[in-house]
Amino acid sequence: MKEKVRGVVIAGLIMSCVFASFLIGNLFSAYKGKTDIWWTPKTMMLSLERAKERVEVYVGGTLLSEQARKGMVTVSDESGGQYTVYEKNIGVRVNNWDGQKAALLERALLNAFGAGAGLSLLLVGLFLRKI
């Protein structure tokens, strides 16, 4: 019987340590990690059409994509020349930190469950050891 109790204590100790370390790592990354590295790379910018699920840009109360489609958007260069900007010339970068943080917190929840189960095994094993 003592061998089984010792196994429960060891399993609880190992589970608690492993899952708690992953939990701490996930929580640290979610709340203290870098939040500015999750932008869409410049080489993979989205068109306004593809980005419309995540962002809408308005200029003067009208969608930028509509204004660009109608040829109403112009840009001035350094020499003072003006050029019309069309929708195909506009690229959007999206910050994906919200999705990354949600994934980290989801993993943290699973690790918290594992750490709790390990702690429960540890406590049960220690309790049975005293009986």
Backbone bond lengths (Angstrom), bond angles and torsions (degrees), N, CA, C in turn:
res aa  C-N    CA-C-N  psi(-1)  N-CA   C-N-CA  omega(-1)  CA-C   N-CA-C  phi
1 M - - - 1.459 - - 1.523 111.22 -
2 K 1.347 114.88 -39.15 1.464 118.42 -178.96 1.526 111.27 -63.54
3 E 1.344 116.91 -31.85 1.462 120.73 179.72 1.531 109.99 -66.40
4 K 1.339 117.25 -39.99 1.463 121.03 178.73 1.519 110.60 -67.10
5 V 1.310 116.51 -41.19 1.464 120.60 179.11 1.529 109.83 -64.53
6 R 1.324 116.30 -42.55 1.467 119.92 178.23 1.531 110.12 -61.47
7 G 1.321 117.99 -38.85 1.464 122.37 177.40 1.519 112.01 -63.00
8 V 1.342 115.79 -41.09 1.468 120.15 178.49 1.528 110.04 -65.05
9 V 1.324 117.22 -42.47 1.472 121.11 179.30 1.529 110.33 -62.95
10 I 1.317 117.01 -45.76 1.473 121.12 -178.94 1.530 110.33 -65.25
11 A 1.345 116.87 -44.78 1.464 120.25 178.94 1.532 110.22 -61.23
12 G 1.336 116.45 -43.17 1.462 120.09 178.48 1.514 112.63 -63.02
13 L 1.319 116.27 -40.88 1.466 120.88 179.46 1.530 110.88 -64.93
14 I 1.320 116.14 -46.30 1.469 120.15 -179.91 1.527 110.68 -64.46
15 M 1.323 117.09 -48.05 1.470 120.05 -179.91 1.519 111.25 -59.89
16 S 1.315 116.92 -44.07 1.463 120.43 -179.41 1.523 111.02 -60.84
17 C 1.319 116.27 -46.49 1.469 119.80 -178.70 1.528 112.17 -64.98
18 V 1.319 116.82 -46.74 1.470 120.63 -176.72 1.525 110.57 -65.32
19 F 1.332 117.16 -53.42 1.456 119.56 -176.64 1.528 111.86 -67.87
20 A 1.316 117.98 -35.35 1.471 120.25 178.25 1.525 110.74 -66.03
21 S 1.328 117.84 -37.17 1.472 119.03 178.56 1.522 110.99 -67.05
22 F 1.334 118.02 -40.46 1.463 120.23 175.80 1.523 110.91 -65.62
23 L 1.325 116.77 -39.37 1.466 121.24 178.32 1.523 110.70 -60.49
24 I 1.321 116.59 -47.15 1.468 120.80 179.77 1.526 110.17 -62.33
25 G 1.322 117.85 -42.23 1.465 121.43 178.96 1.520 112.40 -62.46
26 N 1.330 117.13 -44.33 1.462 120.50 179.54 1.524 111.94 -66.18
27 L 1.334 116.60 -42.68 1.458 119.07 179.27 1.527 111.51 -66.59
28 F 1.328 117.05 -38.42 1.453 120.13 177.60 1.533 110.37 -63.43
29 S 1.320 117.13 -44.71 1.465 120.63 178.74 1.523 111.78 -63.54
30 A 1.332 116.69 -38.30 1.468 120.04 -177.59 1.524 112.41 -70.94
31 Y 1.326 117.65 -35.66 1.468 119.20 -173.57 1.525 114.42 -108.44
32 K 1.323 118.60 -20.33 1.462 120.62 -179.40 1.527 112.89 -124.27
33 G 1.325 117.17 -1.14 1.457 121.04 -177.18 1.516 112.43 -76.57
34 K 1.315 115.54 176.43 1.461 121.33 -179.85 1.521 109.70 -73.10
35 T 1.304 116.08 125.86 1.465 121.03 179.53 1.521 112.15 -102.37
36 D 1.318 117.72 -9.62 1.460 120.32 -174.43 1.526 113.37 -99.30
37 I 1.317 118.24 11.23 1.467 120.19 -177.82 1.525 112.34 -105.15
38 W 1.306 118.77 6.41 1.453 122.25 -173.54 1.526 113.07 -103.42
39 W 1.333 117.04 18.46 1.458 121.25 178.65 1.516 110.51 -74.56
40 T 1.325 116.62 149.44 1.461 121.72 172.34 1.528 107.80 -59.39
41 P 1.337 118.77 131.60 1.466 119.77 179.43 1.533 111.62 -59.75
42 K 1.328 116.21 149.10 1.467 120.60 -179.24 1.521 111.62 -59.79
43 T 1.312 116.66 -31.17 1.470 119.97 -179.59 1.527 112.28 -75.37
44 M 1.331 117.22 -10.26 1.468 121.02 -178.10 1.527 111.75 -123.35
45 M 1.337 116.77 30.22 1.462 120.04 -178.93 1.534 110.88 -57.07
46 L 1.308 114.90 148.34 1.461 121.67 179.91 1.522 109.76 -91.91
47 S 1.320 115.75 149.92 1.462 119.44 172.00 1.528 107.97 -75.08
48 L 1.313 116.30 164.05 1.473 119.41 177.89 1.523 110.71 -59.87
49 E 1.323 116.75 -35.45 1.466 120.87 -179.87 1.533 111.08 -65.00
50 R 1.343 116.88 -44.37 1.466 120.66 -179.13 1.523 111.98 -72.74
51 A 1.319 117.58 -26.25 1.462 120.91 -177.19 1.520 112.99 -90.67
52 K 1.318 117.91 -1.45 1.470 119.64 -173.21 1.528 113.63 -65.95
53 E 1.328 117.89 -16.95 1.464 119.93 176.24 1.532 111.56 -72.99
54 R 1.345 116.25 -24.23 1.462 119.76 -175.18 1.516 114.02 -113.46
55 V 1.339 118.25 -21.38 1.454 119.60 -175.32 1.530 109.93 -151.26
56 E 1.315 115.48 142.12 1.457 122.67 170.87 1.516 106.93 -127.81
57 V 1.335 116.76 130.63 1.454 121.28 -179.66 1.527 107.96 -111.07
58 Y 1.326 115.88 124.61 1.462 121.86 179.73 1.518 109.92 -112.46
59 V 1.317 115.22 139.36 1.459 121.79 173.22 1.523 106.31 -127.04
60 G 1.323 115.54 117.95 1.471 119.36 -178.85 1.515 113.06 62.20
61 G 1.326 118.05 30.37 1.459 122.01 176.78 1.522 114.42 85.35
62 T 1.337 118.10 -0.43 1.459 121.97 -179.75 1.529 108.64 -119.10
63 L 1.321 115.66 142.78 1.464 120.23 178.79 1.526 110.01 -57.18
64 L 1.326 115.60 136.13 1.459 121.10 178.68 1.517 111.11 -60.20
65 S 1.338 117.30 -38.25 1.464 120.09 -179.17 1.529 111.19 -62.82
66 E 1.336 117.86 -38.36 1.467 120.85 177.43 1.523 110.80 -66.76
67 Q 1.320 116.83 -43.10 1.454 120.11 179.13 1.528 110.96 -63.96
68 A 1.338 117.02 -41.00 1.460 120.17 179.74 1.526 110.70 -67.71
69 R 1.323 117.15 -37.44 1.462 121.49 178.44 1.529 110.99 -61.88
70 K 1.326 116.52 -35.25 1.473 121.67 -179.57 1.531 112.25 -86.26
71 G 1.339 118.09 -2.30 1.454 121.12 179.84 1.517 113.31 75.49
72 M 1.328 117.47 27.10 1.459 121.83 -176.52 1.526 112.66 -92.74
73 V 1.317 118.52 -4.26 1.465 121.84 -176.81 1.524 108.48 -103.07
74 T 1.318 115.66 126.53 1.464 120.09 177.97 1.519 109.78 -126.40
75 V 1.340 115.22 155.05 1.453 122.35 178.74 1.517 107.63 -128.61
76 S 1.333 115.99 140.65 1.461 121.12 176.03 1.515 109.01 -101.24
77 D 1.342 116.89 137.98 1.457 120.04 175.39 1.526 110.05 -95.21
78 E 1.319 116.77 -177.25 1.465 121.10 -176.15 1.521 112.86 -62.08
79 S 1.322 117.41 -31.52 1.464 120.37 -177.63 1.531 112.70 -84.26
80 G 1.318 116.85 -1.66 1.459 120.74 177.35 1.515 114.02 95.84
81 G 1.327 118.11 -0.97 1.458 120.74 177.85 1.520 110.96 -74.84
82 Q 1.315 115.96 146.22 1.464 120.11 179.44 1.516 110.15 -111.13
83 Y 1.332 114.50 140.25 1.450 121.30 -179.10 1.520 108.82 -129.53
84 T 1.319 115.35 144.41 1.463 120.62 177.68 1.528 108.65 -81.02
85 V 1.319 114.98 135.76 1.465 121.53 177.99 1.522 108.00 -105.18
86 Y 1.329 115.02 126.74 1.457 120.06 177.96 1.521 109.66 -105.15
87 E 1.298 115.28 166.34 1.474 120.89 -175.21 1.530 112.17 -56.50
88 K 1.330 117.70 -36.06 1.465 120.64 -178.26 1.526 112.21 -68.22
89 N 1.356 117.63 -17.52 1.462 121.80 179.97 1.524 113.18 -86.93
90 I 1.308 117.27 -6.19 1.467 121.34 -175.08 1.523 109.10 -101.39
91 G 1.335 116.15 127.68 1.463 121.91 177.19 1.519 110.08 -118.80
92 V 1.307 116.02 149.26 1.465 121.92 -176.65 1.524 108.90 -124.58
93 R 1.326 115.69 133.95 1.458 121.40 171.87 1.525 107.34 -108.28
94 V 1.310 116.56 136.06 1.458 122.33 -176.61 1.522 109.14 -115.19
95 N 1.333 116.66 138.38 1.458 121.40 175.28 1.526 107.76 -87.43
96 N 1.324 116.39 116.59 1.465 122.25 -177.06 1.528 112.92 -94.02
97 W 1.329 118.10 19.17 1.465 121.35 -177.24 1.522 111.83 -62.61
98 D 1.329 118.07 -36.09 1.466 119.34 -177.69 1.526 111.51 -61.07
99 G 1.308 118.29 -41.88 1.461 121.59 177.44 1.519 112.25 -68.25
100 Q 1.327 116.02 -39.33 1.461 120.57 178.53 1.529 111.01 -64.91
101 K 1.341 116.20 -42.55 1.465 119.99 179.39 1.525 110.64 -64.83
102 A 1.320 117.38 -40.50 1.470 120.67 178.07 1.526 110.76 -61.76
103 A 1.338 117.43 -40.53 1.466 120.58 178.86 1.527 110.88 -66.41
104 L 1.333 116.83 -40.46 1.470 120.02 178.00 1.528 111.06 -63.13
105 L 1.320 117.17 -42.63 1.464 120.15 -179.44 1.522 111.75 -70.19
106 E 1.329 116.97 -31.07 1.468 119.88 175.73 1.528 110.17 -65.84
107 R 1.335 116.16 -44.55 1.475 119.56 176.78 1.527 110.72 -64.57
108 A 1.342 117.26 -36.76 1.464 120.75 178.61 1.527 110.32 -62.42
109 L 1.321 116.76 -38.46 1.459 120.27 178.59 1.524 111.23 -63.45
110 L 1.327 116.35 -43.40 1.465 119.64 177.86 1.528 111.24 -65.38
111 N 1.321 116.54 -39.42 1.464 119.79 178.22 1.524 111.33 -68.35
112 A 1.315 117.77 -34.25 1.466 120.66 176.54 1.530 109.97 -64.29
113 F 1.327 116.13 -39.27 1.461 119.60 177.01 1.531 110.31 -62.66
114 G 1.342 116.77 -44.97 1.465 120.89 178.80 1.523 112.07 -63.32
115 A 1.338 116.49 -42.01 1.465 120.23 178.73 1.528 110.63 -64.86
116 G 1.321 116.46 -39.11 1.468 120.00 177.31 1.514 112.17 -65.56
117 A 1.330 116.45 -40.25 1.469 119.84 177.47 1.523 110.35 -64.75
118 G 1.333 117.00 -41.98 1.461 120.37 177.93 1.512 111.98 -63.91
119 L 1.316 116.15 -41.52 1.470 120.35 178.22 1.531 110.45 -64.61
120 S 1.329 116.29 -38.40 1.471 119.69 177.19 1.527 110.90 -63.19
121 L 1.329 116.42 -44.85 1.467 119.38 177.08 1.524 111.24 -60.16
122 L 1.322 116.03 -42.81 1.459 120.73 179.56 1.525 110.87 -60.36
123 L 1.324 116.79 -47.26 1.468 120.41 -179.06 1.526 111.90 -66.40
124 V 1.331 116.66 -41.18 1.468 119.76 177.81 1.523 109.98 -63.27
125 G 1.316 116.26 -43.74 1.465 119.89 178.66 1.516 112.07 -61.95
126 L 1.323 117.22 -42.51 1.466 120.25 178.75 1.529 110.91 -66.89
127 F 1.322 115.95 -37.41 1.481 119.69 178.22 1.519 110.17 -65.74
128 L 1.348 116.56 -46.42 1.476 119.51 -179.56 1.524 111.67 -66.04
129 R 1.286 117.21 -27.05 1.466 121.36 -179.45 1.521 110.79 -68.12
130 K 1.323 116.22 -31.26 1.468 120.13 -177.85 1.538 111.53 -81.62
131 I 1.323 116.37 -17.68 1.468 118.98 -178.20 1.505 110.81 -77.36
